[in-house]
Amino acid sequence: MANNPEWRWYTLAGLLMVIQTLFDFAPAGPWNAPSFTRGLVGLVGLCCIYLGWFRFTFKSNGIIPSINRWQTPKESWKKVLVFSISCFVIVGILQLNEIKDSLPDTAGMIVMLIGCLSMLNSIYVGLVISGPLNEAEEE
């Protein structure tokens, strides 16, 4: 535990910032737009959650989940792909009127962005591990 970077405070701060986007009490800020301030704080919260996840998952500082950090990339890239597809399903669910009215307008766009980035990462890892980008020496 001594070498593991702290992740709990990033995650907690991120969750609080994302949760605040559900309520309408943000200041107007210098741009005189409370909704923009809420969105900005929410995006910073998502970044904090990502940092917390990265530190917890890879037990190191950083922001890029390079392949050499993955313990089992041959299995993990498929899990990341399933996660990205489930993000796309969640976007479809968020478009239902009952749910859509209670969330910020950009919620679907943010979840779609997370899904697209996850899918790009999983496809790249899949291509490097077992596809045409594999540079393993053939004997």
N, C-alpha and C positions, 0 to 999 in steps of 0.2 A: 504493500500500500504506500510505502514511502516514496516510491518512484512514480506512482500514478498521479497525473495532474488532477486538480480539483475540477469536478464536473457538476456537482450538485447545485452550486450557486448560480452557474450559468443557466442550468435547466430551470431552476425556480424563478429566476428573474425573467427568463424567456416566457415561461408559462403565464406569469403575472402580466407581462406586456401584451401577450396575445389575448388573454382574457379581457383586458381592458378595451379591446376593439369591439366587444359585444355591447358596451355601454357608451352612452353619449355624454361623457363629461370631460372631454379633452379641451384644453385651452385653444384659442384661435391661433396662437403663435404669430410669428412675424408675417406670415402669408395670409392671415385673416381667414383661415379655413379650418375649423375644428375637425372636420372629417379627414383632411389631409394629415393633420397632426396624429389622429388616431391611427391612420394607416401607416404612417412613418414609425410610430412607436411599435405597432404590430410587426412590421418588417424587421425592426431591430430585435424584437422578441424572437422571431423565427431564426434569426442569425444566432442568437444566444442558445436557443434549443439545439440548433445544429452543432454548435461548438461543444455543448454538453454531451450530445450523442457521440460526436467524434472522439472526445476525450475518454468517454466511458467505453466505447467499442474498441478503440485501438490503443488505449492506455498510453497515449502520447499527445503532445501538443501538435497542432497543425490544422489544416483545413482541407487538404486534398487526400482523398482515400485511394492512394496509388496501390497498384496491384501487390507490390511487395509488402504492404501492411496487412493484407488479407491472410488469414490462417488457412482457410480452405476455399480458394477462389473457384475451384471446379464445381463446388456445390453452391457456394454463396451467390454467384452471379445470377443463378436461377431464382433464388429467393428475392433478390433485389428486383428482378424483372417482374415477379409476381406482385411485389409491393407497388411498382410503378403502374401496373395494370389495375390494381385495386384503387390507386389514386384516380385513375380515369373513371372508374365505376362510381367513386365517391362524388366526382364532379357531376356525373349524371344525376345522382341522388340529390345533390345540392340544388339542382334546377327545378325540383318540385316546389310548387307554390307555397306550401305550408312551411317548408324549411327555408326557402329563398328569402322570405319576408323577414325572418328573424336573424339573418346573418348579414355582415357587411357585403356591399355590392361586389367587391373584388375577391371574395372568398373562393369562388370557383376558379378564378384566374390563378390565384396563388397555389391552390392544390394542383392545378394542371401544370404549372411551372415545376413544382416539386416532382410530379410524376414524369414529366419529360426529361428532367435532369437525371433522375434515377434510371430511366430507361436508357438514356445515352450511356451512362456509366456501365450498366449491366451488359449492354450489347458490346461495348468496347472490351470489357473484361472477357466476355464469352468468345469474342473473335481472337483475342490474344491467347487465351488459355487453350482453346480447342479448335480454333478456326484458321482462316488463311493468314492471320497475323502472327501465328505461333512461330517463333524462331528456334524451336528446339532442333538440335542437330540430329539428323537421321543417320542411323548406323547401318 
